[in-house]
Amino acid sequence: MAAIQLKRKKEFQSSIRNYQVFVDNKKIGTILNDETKTFTILPGHHQLVVKIDWCGSPVFNVDLADGETKMIQVESTLNKGYWYKIFFYLIYVEFIYTVVSDANFTSISFLPIVFYYLYHFTLGRNKYLRLSIFK
């Protein structure tokens, strides 16, 4: 037999919900926030997908030999990367500008963050979670 050891990073968003683990389109279990779990499967080529509600990860192909264990990490991509930080920085700058200049807060800088979240819950729903080899 072979095994996949799945490590879920500790994250605030979706921390109270379980991720569902699928191997070859069959649910093999769930994983909690900040949990490491080992799933025993047959050796060979498999497709791993992790889902939360209607969102999930891209298909992650894994080849396992008999007796081999692959360590894979799963994490959310929602609040990762530089775009997320840039959007919140713009909101902060606009707010400070309105306080200093006594102008009206237009909240135009909220639009990119709204579209960012809409993308992750619609078109990018299968890129909501990221799977990577963990060492």
C-alpha positions in Angstrom: 0.0 0.0 0.0 1.0 3.6 -0.5 0.0 6.8 1.4 -0.7 10.5 1.0 0.0 12.6 4.0 -2.0 15.8 3.7 -1.1 18.8 5.9 -3.6 21.7 6.1 -2.1 25.0 7.1 -3.6 27.0 9.9 -5.7 29.8 8.4 -8.4 32.1 9.7 -10.7 32.0 6.7 -12.7 28.8 6.5 -11.1 27.6 9.7 -14.3 26.1 11.1 -15.1 24.1 7.9 -13.6 20.8 6.8 -11.9 20.3 3.5 -13.1 17.3 1.6 -10.4 15.1 0.1 -11.0 13.2 -3.2 -8.7 10.7 -4.9 -9.7 9.7 -8.4 -13.2 11.4 -7.9 -13.9 9.4 -4.8 -14.2 11.0 -1.4 -11.6 9.4 1.0 -12.1 11.7 4.0 -11.9 15.2 5.4 -9.3 17.3 7.0 -9.6 20.0 9.7 -7.8 23.3 10.1 -4.1 22.9 11.1 -4.4 19.1 10.9 -2.1 16.5 9.3 -3.8 13.3 8.2 -2.5 10.3 6.3 -4.7 8.5 3.7 -3.8 5.0 2.6 -4.4 4.3 -1.1 -3.2 1.8 -3.7 0.1 2.4 -5.5 0.0 4.0 -9.0 -1.1 7.2 -10.6 -3.8 9.1 -8.9 -5.6 12.5 -9.2 -6.0 14.4 -5.9 -8.5 17.2 -5.4 -9.4 19.0 -2.2 -12.8 20.8 -2.0 -14.6 23.2 0.3 -18.2 23.7 -0.6 -18.3 24.6 -4.3 -14.7 25.7 -4.4 -11.6 23.5 -4.6 -8.2 22.9 -5.9 -6.9 22.1 -9.4 -6.3 18.4 -10.1 -3.0 17.4 -8.5 -1.4 14.3 -10.1 0.6 12.1 -7.9 2.5 8.9 -8.6 3.0 6.5 -5.7 5.2 3.4 -5.5 4.4 0.5 -3.2 5.3 1.6 0.4 5.8 5.3 -0.6 4.3 8.2 1.3 4.0 11.6 -0.4 3.6 14.7 1.8 1.3 17.3 0.3 0.2 20.6 1.8 -3.1 22.3 1.2 -3.8 26.0 1.7 -6.2 28.7 0.6 -5.2 31.1 -2.1 -7.8 33.7 -1.2 -5.6 36.0 1.0 -2.3 35.2 -0.6 -0.2 37.0 -3.1 0.5 40.7 -3.7 -2.8 41.7 -5.3 -4.7 41.2 -2.1 -2.1 43.4 -0.2 -2.2 46.1 -2.9 -6.0 46.3 -2.8 -6.1 46.8 1.0 -3.2 49.3 0.8 -5.3 51.3 -1.7 -8.3 51.3 0.6 -6.0 52.5 3.5 -4.5 55.3 1.4 -7.9 56.5 0.2 -9.1 56.5 3.8 -6.1 58.5 5.1 -6.4 60.9 2.2 -10.1 61.6 3.0 -9.3 62.2 6.7 -6.4 64.5 5.9 -8.0 66.5 3.1 -11.5 66.6 4.6 -12.8 65.1 1.3 -15.7 62.6 1.0 -14.7 58.9 1.2 -15.8 57.6 -2.2 -15.0 53.9 -1.5 -13.9 53.4 -5.2 -10.9 51.5 -3.9 -13.3 48.8 -2.6 -14.2 47.7 -6.1 -11.0 45.8 -6.9 -11.3 43.8 -3.6 -15.0 43.0 -4.4 -14.0 41.8 -7.9 -11.1 39.8 -6.4 -13.4 37.9 -4.1 -16.0 37.5 -6.8 -13.4 35.9 -9.0 -12.4 33.4 -6.4 -16.0 32.4 -5.7 -17.0 32.1 -9.4 -14.5 31.8 -12.3 -11.6 30.9 -10.1 -13.4 28.5 -7.8 -11.2 25.6 -8.8 -8.2 27.6 -7.9 -9.4 28.5 -4.4 -7.1 25.9 -2.8 -3.5 25.2 -3.6 -1.9 21.8 -3.3 1.9 21.5 -3.2 4.6 19.0 -2.2 5.5 19.5 1.5 9.0 18.6 2.8 
